[in-house]
Amino acid sequence: MRIFAAKTTVSAHCDLPCGVYDPAQARIEAESVKAIQEKYQGNEDPTFRARAVQIKEQRSELVKHHLEVLWSDYFKTPHFEKYPQLHTLFNDAVKAAGAGGTKASNDPATGQQLLDLIGEIDKIFWETKQA
């Protein structure tokens, strides 16, 4: 059995090569949400507005998905220790994309708030990639 015993113990930081994780995915969807909110404000057609709301809500869900994957799969205990605000930042961002944020609002200001939170996550993300 010694033949099959591990000679070296290795530790992986993530379940796939780190290049698969990037806050850009969430940011792109959030930019779409804000653009839809702006278009909604500039158009009075009820059919257009109904479609805009539906698409905005779908994109908001995608933002939440990308953030949750980044939070649960990329960031690890050492990151949360170094950046203690990270849990709160993710919670705020997911909520900003949820029912109390961009899903419920057609105000582009909520889209910008979401983008600002993603920007803070992005900054920390790239700091961790440098380490």
Secondary structure, DSSP 8 states (H G I E B T S, - for coil): -GGGS-SS----SSSS-GGG--THHHHHHHHHHHHHHHHHHT---HHHHHHHHHHHHHHHHHHHHHHHHIIIII--HHHHHH-TTHHHHHHHHHHHTSTTTTTT---HHHHHHHHHHHHHHHHHHHHHHH-
